[in-house]
Amino acid sequence: MSLYLHGVGHFHPETEITNQFLEELDIGTDDQWILERVGIRSRRTVLPLDYIRETRNLDPTKALDAAVYTHADTGRFAAEMAFERAAVTKKDIGMVIAGSSRPGLSSPADACHIAEALGVEAPAFDMNSACTSMWVALYMLSMMRPEKVPDYVLIVAPESLTTVVDYSDRSSSVLWGDCTAAAVVSTRVPSRIEILDNTLGSSPAGYDKVIVPLFGHFNQEGRTVQMFAIKKTVRSLRAIQEKFPGSGRTLHFIGHQANLRMLDTVCQQCKIPDDRHHYNVVEYGNAGAAGAPSVLSMNWDRWTAEDDVAVIGVGSGLSWSSFVLRFGESLVVAVE
């Protein structure tokens, strides 16, 4: 079944967590330590800096009340950018799917809250798969009967992972940033961008390697998860390189924005040149399911009719997924 991307959008909260801010928390880290290990300089957060400074977020059950934005807020901002680029309105949207690593509520679904904020009256539900949530939504759509799917579907990945970070723990404090990404897709209406080669894999035996408890802090087996992410991303990217060789087109790579060191290793093993590797993890941190889609969004105007973009995600579950965006000739609506 054909699947088309019409527009993407993103939203980063204005509040910035710099390496200097983390150093001032006196948790045994500094700019050099962070850059050497993960290559991240700053991140964004929905939390006020004073709240983090005063509480270290030791009680994450209070974080959502302290947050400046809800997932409905950030989802609306990202979706409105995607609508403009796709040249659609809220009335065109026939389904809303949301998914993230940390839903704003246990119930109702984030998708319902976001749809209400947008004024969209359509079926809305969540499809949570942590950092691979947007990939999984696309994968599921690709398996649906086209005649059963509305003309336009909105997919949203709202992430506010800083609300589950223990800011007395340097290992997790240095990684996470908040972001929301959105995409307007269709199984029926063609666009200049076709979504090809959806893949999805998982290893539930590793379910306990990355955990966000309902009432606790994010926790992972860092070394194990890093090796898993590198291995699965390399295998996925090599499979794409074999299936989509040259032929006058340029293959670009956007990976899960876990950390720069992981991405550098993948590019070295898969021989991806610097000008074909796109990332924002240095300035925005690991934004979970929204990370790689936000890179795509931030580079929206650069892609040409000769470009293919491999987008690969990995996450808890453990899970991994990929797709290729093939850009064609039609015009896009630029967003200032």
N, C-alpha and C positions, 0 to 999 in steps of 0.2 A: 504494500500500500504506500502511496506517496504521502509525504509529510513535508509541509513547507513552513519556514520561519518568515514572518512578516515584520516583526519589530521586537527589539529588546530595550529594556530600561534598567536603571539601577538607582539606588539611593544610599549614600553614606552619611551617617549622622555627623554633625559639625564638630562635636567634641573629640579631641585628639588625645590619645594616650601615647606619649613619646617615650623613648628609652630613658630620657632624663627624668621624667615623672616616675617611672618604675624604679630608677636608681634612688630617688628621694624617698621611696617607701621603705628603704633600708631592708631589703629582702635578700641581699647577697648577690646582686646583679648590677651590671653597668653596661654602658653602650658597647664597649668592646666585646664583653662576654656574649651579649645578645647577637651582635653582628657575626661573630665567629661561628656561632652554633646554628642560628636560624636565618640570618641575613635580613632581619626585620628592623626597621627604624621607627615605625609608628603604626598606630591602629586607631580605629574609630569606635566610639561607644555610645550607647543610648543612656548611659548612667552619667550623672554629674561627677566631675572629678573630686569635688569635696566629699561626696558620698563614698567614693572608693578610698580616698585618703583617710577618712574618719572611721570607716567600718571595715575596710579591707574585704568587704562583701562576705564576711564570715557567716552571715545568715542569709543564704540566697533566697529564702522564702520572702524576704522583704524587697528584693531587688526590682521586681516588676512594678511594685508600687512607687519605687524611687525613679524609675526610668522616665525619660523625657518623652519618648515615643513608644507607642504600642506597635504590634505587627500590622494592625489595620492602618496606622498612619504611614509607616514605611512602605507597606504594600501598595497603598494608594499612590504615593509619590513615584515609585518605580513603575507601576502600571501605567500611569499617565504619560510618562516618557515613552513607554512601549507603544501606547495607543497613537501618539503623535507620529512616531516613526513608521508605524504600520498603516497610517491614514485610516484608522477606524475610530469608532466612538464606543462608549459603554453599551449603547443599544445593539451593537453588532456582536457582543460577546454572548455566546450561548452556553458556556460552561467555565467554571473557575476551579482550578486545582492548585492547592498549596502544599508545601512540604518543607520541613526543616529539621535541624538537629534538636531544637528546643521550642516546641509550640508555645504560643502565648498562653493558651488555656488547654486544659484537658478536654473540655467541651464548652461551647461548640467548636467546630473546626475553624482553624485560622482562615480557611477559604471563605467561610460564611461571614466572618468579621470583616475581611478585606472587601468582599463583594458588597456588603452593606455600606462600607465607607465610600466605595466607588459609585453607589447607586445602581449596581448591576443586579437584576432579578433573573437568576438562572441557577441551574443545579450547581452546587458548590460543595466540595469535599476535600479532605486532606489525603495525601499519599506520602507519608513520611518515610524516608529512608536515609535520615541523617544527611551527610555531606553529598550523597548521590541522589537526593530527592528530585531535582529537576531532570536528571537523566532518566530516572525511573518513570516519571510522568510521561516523558516523551516515548519511552519504550512501551509503556502500556497503551498509549494512543496509537502507536504504530501497529499494534495487534488488534485494534478494534475494527469493527465493520464500518467502513466510511459512511455509509448511509445512516448510521446511528449516531454519528458525531456531528454536532452543530458546525456551522461554517467557520466560526472563530472560537478558539479556546484560549483562555488566559491561564498561564502557569506562573506561580509566584513562589519564590524561595526567600522567606523572611527569616533572617538570622540575627539573634541578639544574644550571642554566646557569652558576652562579657557578664551577663547577669548570673551565670553559673560558674564563674571563675573565682577561685580562692586567691585573693590578692596578697596573701602571705606566702604563697607557693610560687617561686620564681619559674618553675618549669612550665606551668600553664599560663602564668601571667604574661609571659613574653610572646605568646602565640596568637591569642584570639582578638579579633576585631569584629565589629557589627556591620552588616550590610544587608540590603534586600535587592534581589534581582527579579525581573519579570520578563515574560516572553509571550507574544501573540503568535499562535501557530494555527495551521489549518490542514485538514486531511483532504479538503476539496478545492480550495481556492489557491491557484498557483501564485508564487511570488518569485522574485529573483534568487531566492535562497532555498535550496532543497536540502532536507535533512536525510542523510544516507547512513546506512550501515549501523543501525542501533544495536548495541550489544549490552548485555547485563549478566553479571555473575555474582555469586556470593558464596561464602563459606561460614555458615552458622556456627560451626565448631569454634570460631573465633569471636563469638558474640560478646564475650566479656573483656575483650581487649580495649574497647573504647566505650565508656558508659557515661551517660548524663542521667543521674537518678531524678525521680520526681521531686524530691525535696533535698537535694544535695548538690555537691560540686562536681564539675566535669573531672573525669579521671581516665587516664589511658596508660598502657604499657608503651612508653615512648619509643624505645629502641625497636621493639617488635612491630609496632605500627608503621614506623618509618621504613623498615625493610620490606614490609608487606606493600606499602604504597609504591615504593620504587619498583619492586618486582612486577606488580600488576600493571603499573603505568607503562613500563618498558615493553612488556608483552603486548599490551593493547596497542601501543604506538607502532611497534614493529609490524603487527598484523595489518594496521592501516597503511603503513608504508609499502607493504607487499601488495596490498589490494588496490592502492591508488598511486601507481608509479607515475612519475613525471608527466609525460605526454603534453608538454607545453603549459602545464599548470604548476602553481607554486603551493606546496603543502606547508601550512603554518601549524603551530602547536600551542594549545592552551591547556595546561594541566590543573589539577586540583591545587589550590593555592595554600598548601600546608606550610611550607617554608622554602626559602630560596635554595638552600643547600640540597634538598630533595630534588627540586626541579633542575638544578644544575647537573646533578648526577644522571638524571633521565636524559637530558639533552646530550651529555657526553657519550652515553652508551648508545643512543640512537642517532648520533651525528646530526643533531639539529643545530644549524648555525644561529648566531645571536639574533640576526635580523628576522628570523622566522619563529622565534620564541617570544611569546607575549605574556606578561604577568604584571600584577600590581601588589603582590604580597609584601614588597619592601615598604610601601607607604601605607598599606591598609591591613596587613596581617592576614591570618587565616580566617576567612569569613564563611567557613563551612560550605553549605550548598550554594551560597550566593557568590562565592569567590570567583570561580572560573567564568560563570555567566556575566559577572560584572566586568571582567577583563574584555570579554566580547563586546559588551555594551560601550565601554570606554574607548574602544577602537572601532566603533561602528562605521565611521566614515572612511576608513582606510582600505576596506576590502574592495577588490575589483573583480571583474568577470573572469580573471585568470586564477583566482584564489580558491583553494580548499583549506578548511580549517578543521583540524582534529581536536576535539574537545573531550578530555578524559577526566573522569572523576573516580575517587576512591573514598571509602568511608567506613563507619562502624557497621557492624552486621556479621562479619565483615563483608563489604560489597565493593564492586568495581563496575564501571560502565563507560561506554564511549559512543560517540557519533561523529559524523563528518558533515560539515556544512559546505555545500558546493554553491558558490556565488555565480550568478549569471548576469545578463545584460541590462535588466530593467532598472528604472530609476528608483531612488529612495528619497524619503523626505528627511532633510537634514534637521537636526535639533541643535539650536544654539547653546 
